[in-house]
Amino acid sequence: MLEKMIIGRYVPGTSFVHRLDPRSKLLFIFFFIFTVFLANDLLSYSLLLAFTFFAVWLTQIPFRFLFNGLKIVFYLILFTFLMHVAFTKGGEVLFSIGRFHIYEEGLKQGFFISIRFFTLIFMTTLLTLTTSPISVTDGVERLLNPLNALKFPVHELALMMSIALRFIPTLMDETDKIVKAQVARGSDLNTGTLKERFQAVVPLLIPLFINSFKRATDLAVAMEVRGYRGGEGRTRYRQLAWQGRDTLVLLVLFAFSGVLLYLRMKG
Amino acid sequence: MAIVQGERVNFSYDEEGPRVLHDVSFTIDRGKWIAIVGHNGSGKSTLAKLMIGLYLPTEGSLKMFGEDYTEQNVWNIRERIGVVFQNPDNQFVGTTVQDDVAFSLENRGVPYEEMRERVMEVLRQVSMEQFLDAEPHHLSGGQKQRVAIAGAIALHPELLILDEATSMLDPQGREDVMRTVTELKETTDVTVISITHDLEEVLLADEVLVMNEGKLLFQTTPEEMFRHGKKLEEIGLDLPFTLRLANLLEREEINVAHELTEEKLVEQLWTLYFNK
């Protein structure tokens, strides 16, 4: 099940959404979160769903792929739905089982909250599916740039993020090697009580930690020798280009929020 | 003109700790390819660290381009040196090949347009231009080291230091890296210092510094060095295949001249057979 998890994964592509600037996508998600909370009735929630599906269609990522990848999340949504159905009171009683009543309001709230949850998860997943982690880092760095004035170490933070991303596969490979080495020495990782299994992990973690420190030292030396002296006076190789389509996407979102706001005021 | 000049260089990592380098004096001339060989713990890697300015000599002086390292000039001197380290993974800073090559350029504030050109230029020099967007875990060790070379030469350094750059590679990767350096040496006037314990690599060099237990044993040409075959084996260095074979043949009373290349040895052997 975990292999199918797609939260945080990146699927390379050339769709409209893929080609957007990471900054516009990050801003889009940020404002979308507020937009979701504007919806309050059947019409506005339907619009919200339609909007989300339209975004999915734009990414050209097969809906089934997305759906299968988010299965775990659907259990969570289902759980939330049932909680609302069971415990929210108000409106007419739809039907009762013994002393247990299901109210109209509970069902409605359950549906709405589930849609809210669903659209939020879908949209944020679309962000990571269509944007490489390093682009996300670039986007975050640029968006946080004004914080530099407050002495917030934006560049260092972004560099840490990119190095962490760079080393994830390396450390995965290493973990794999250590597991094999320990298994070859008779370590048993898959059976035994929870405590025993936990203890079997320790001989994996220790070499991994020691090697990571060694890597960190090597990397620091390599960076220093290649002239790294912090963010000051550095130029950037990775360029971001804000284009018409980025502005367009944000305008569409604002227009959509306006519609939802109008519906809310009217209703 | 001397590019590196060591005069009675002494070094220990701790004040009370053992001496890692004892009175090492040598001169490395511009435009040469110098190999520094020695067994583990012979002090050859420490010497490299001093040349990069990561440490300063405890006693004596080590002049790079005629200057001793000081706090003020360390960044200027380093700008003229490119270094490739041992572990291909631990020196790959960028998330893709081109980002990694650009890292040293970014650090020096090179403008974007110039960076693009330089990255392409150096990647072409190491024949890695078709891997622009490849991520490090999809590359072999040899490819990663070639990217590291590209990163090191992106600033057109006068001196390229290879600190055991091939010791973690498979034979194919090693050959590719050495071929890249050889081509680089032919097309530019860069000085190369390769630190290694592989005596076959030494054959490519103009001069060799043999280190043992923190002392400089001798500085000479590769051909001359291999005349001291016994001595080299005593200090724990593996002789190249051709020399080992010649030594073994000698024991069987088949005398061949001690040649360094396989072709020459083969030639000797078959003529020997026909002359019988």
Interface residues (C-beta under 8 A of the other chain):
Chain A: P133 I134 S162 I163 L165 R166 P169 T170 D173 K214 R215 D218 L219 V221 A222 M223 E224 V225 R226 G227 Y228 R229 G233 R234 T235 R236 Y237 R238 Q239
Chain B: I52 L54 W75 R78 E79 I81 V83 F85 N87 D89 N90 Q91 F92 V93 G94 T95 T96 Q98 D99 A102 F103 S104 L105 E106 N107 R108 G109 V110 P111 Y112 M115 R116 V119 E135 P136 H137 G151 A152 L155
